[in-house]
Amino acid sequence: METTITHLTMEELEAGLAHIRLAPRNEGVVELIVRRPKVDAREVLEEAEFSITDGLVGDSWTFRRSSSTLDGSPNPEMQINIMNSRAVALVAQDRERWPLAGDQLFIDMDLSKANLPAGSRISIGTAVLEVTAPPHTGCKKFVGRFGLDAMKFVNSEVGRSLCLRGINAKVVQGGTIRVGQVVTKV
């Protein structure tokens, strides 16, 4: 399934910053929903159910071990991973490769710390998510899929400020989310 893609250089990635910075601040759009039923498996969905206890219903978050909790249980502060659709479009280069990032939601919205600091809430469909404090920094799989320069880019000073690798969130009101729905900063 994986096609051969030449990873972008830092210069090519930085050239995409202006477009990423144009993402809407108060109202965005759900571009893609991805469920991870097991490690390294992806299901692209048109509609998904979100719950306070399970996050994205059917996602492997509920049973994945976490190095960020003392007992290895899933971290409730990292229940939902959200990535800016403009950022993933840049690093992935092909929409078919977006799910490889490992996030569940891809939205066209400014995810920067200035726009959506920890504690901020976004409403999507009938669900409400709250941005949490743990940073979303990526892993060795991200490097393998998108390149070392992509990892350095999303974790650079600018990348961290804009949250180019994405943000973590938790479900504070369960509900249904659909691709194409408006995301509203509450």
C-alpha positions in Angstrom: 0.0 0.0 0.0 2.8 2.4 0.8 4.1 4.1 -2.3 7.6 5.5 -2.6 7.6 9.1 -1.7 10.7 11.4 -1.4 10.5 13.1 1.9 10.5 16.9 1.8 13.5 18.9 2.9 13.4 21.4 5.7 13.5 24.2 3.1 10.5 22.7 1.2 8.6 22.2 4.5 9.3 25.8 5.7 7.9 27.0 2.4 4.5 25.6 3.4 4.3 27.6 6.6 2.5 30.6 5.1 -0.4 28.3 3.9 -0.6 26.6 7.3 -0.8 30.0 9.0 -3.9 30.8 7.0 -6.0 28.1 8.7 -9.2 29.5 10.2 -9.0 30.5 13.9 -12.6 30.2 15.2 -14.4 27.9 12.8 -12.7 25.1 10.9 -13.8 21.9 9.1 -13.4 18.2 9.8 -11.3 16.9 6.8 -10.7 13.3 7.9 -11.6 10.9 10.8 -9.4 7.9 11.3 -10.0 5.1 13.8 -7.1 2.9 14.8 -8.7 -0.5 15.7 -5.3 -2.0 16.5 -1.7 -0.9 16.3 -0.7 0.1 12.8 -4.3 -0.4 11.4 -6.4 2.5 10.1 -10.1 2.8 9.3 -11.1 6.0 7.5 -14.6 7.0 8.6 -17.3 9.4 7.3 -18.9 9.5 10.8 -17.7 8.5 14.2 -19.1 8.3 17.7 -17.1 9.9 20.5 -17.6 9.1 24.2 -16.1 10.4 27.5 -14.9 7.0 28.5 -13.7 5.6 25.2 -12.7 8.6 23.1 -13.3 7.6 19.5 -15.5 4.5 19.9 -13.7 1.5 18.5 -10.2 3.1 18.6 -7.3 1.3 20.2 -6.7 4.1 22.6 -8.8 2.3 25.2 -6.3 -0.6 25.4 -3.0 0.8 24.3 -0.3 1.0 27.0 1.0 4.4 27.7 4.5 5.4 28.9 3.0 8.6 30.3 1.0 7.0 33.1 2.4 5.2 36.2 0.5 2.0 35.6 0.8 2.0 31.8 -2.9 2.6 31.3 -4.2 4.9 28.5 -3.6 8.5 29.4 -7.0 10.4 29.5 -5.1 13.6 28.6 -4.1 12.0 25.3 -7.4 10.4 24.4 -7.8 12.2 21.0 -5.0 13.3 18.7 -5.8 16.1 16.3 -3.7 17.4 13.5 -4.0 20.5 11.3 -5.1 19.2 7.8 -2.8 21.8 6.2 0.2 20.5 8.1 -0.5 16.8 7.4 -1.1 17.6 3.7 2.4 19.2 3.6 4.3 16.4 5.3 2.3 13.5 3.8 2.2 15.0 0.3 -0.7 12.7 -0.6 -4.1 12.6 1.0 -4.0 8.8 1.0 -1.0 9.0 3.4 -2.7 11.2 6.0 -3.8 8.3 8.2 -0.2 7.3 8.6 0.3 10.2 10.9 -1.6 8.2 13.5 -4.1 11.0 14.6 -7.8 10.4 14.8 -9.0 13.9 13.6 -7.6 16.1 10.9 -9.2 19.5 10.9 -8.6 22.7 8.9 -8.2 25.0 11.9 -5.4 26.9 13.7 -4.3 24.6 16.4 -1.6 26.9 17.7 -1.0 27.4 21.4 -2.0 31.0 21.0 -5.4 30.0 19.4 -6.2 26.8 21.3 -4.3 26.7 24.6 -4.8 23.8 27.0 -8.3 24.0 28.5 -9.8 25.4 25.2 -12.8 23.6 23.9 -14.0 22.9 20.4 -17.5 21.7 19.4 -17.8 19.3 16.5 -21.2 17.9 15.6 -22.8 16.9 18.9 -19.4 16.3 20.7 -17.2 18.7 22.6 -13.5 18.2 23.0 -11.1 19.9 25.4 -7.5 20.6 24.5 -5.1 19.1 27.1 -1.6 20.1 28.2 0.6 17.1 27.1 2.5 18.0 23.9 2.0 15.9 20.8 5.5 15.5 19.4 5.5 12.4 17.2 7.5 9.2 17.3 10.0 7.1 15.3 7.1 6.0 13.1 6.4 9.6 12.1 10.1 9.9 11.1 9.9 6.7 9.1 6.7 7.7 7.3 7.5 11.4 6.7 11.2 11.9 7.1 13.6 13.3 9.7 13.2 16.8 8.4 9.4 16.6 8.9 10.0 15.6 12.5 12.5 18.4 13.0 10.0 20.8 11.3 7.0 20.0 13.5 9.2 20.1 16.6 11.0 23.3 15.8 10.3 26.4 17.8 7.8 27.5 15.2 6.4 24.0 14.8 5.7 23.7 18.5 4.2 27.1 18.7 1.8 26.3 15.9 1.3 22.7 17.1 2.2 21.4 13.7 2.5 17.8 15.0 -1.0 18.3 16.5 -2.6 18.6 19.8 -4.0 16.2 22.4 -7.6 16.4 23.6 -10.2 14.6 25.6 -13.9 14.2 25.1 -16.0 16.2 27.6 -19.3 15.7 25.8 -19.9 12.6 23.8 -21.5 12.8 20.4 -21.4 12.1 16.7 -18.8 13.8 14.4 -18.9 13.7 10.6 -16.5 14.6 7.9 -17.3 18.1 6.5 -18.8 19.4 9.7 -17.8 22.7 11.1 -15.4 22.8 14.1 -16.2 25.7 16.4 -14.0 27.2 19.1 -16.2 27.4 22.2 
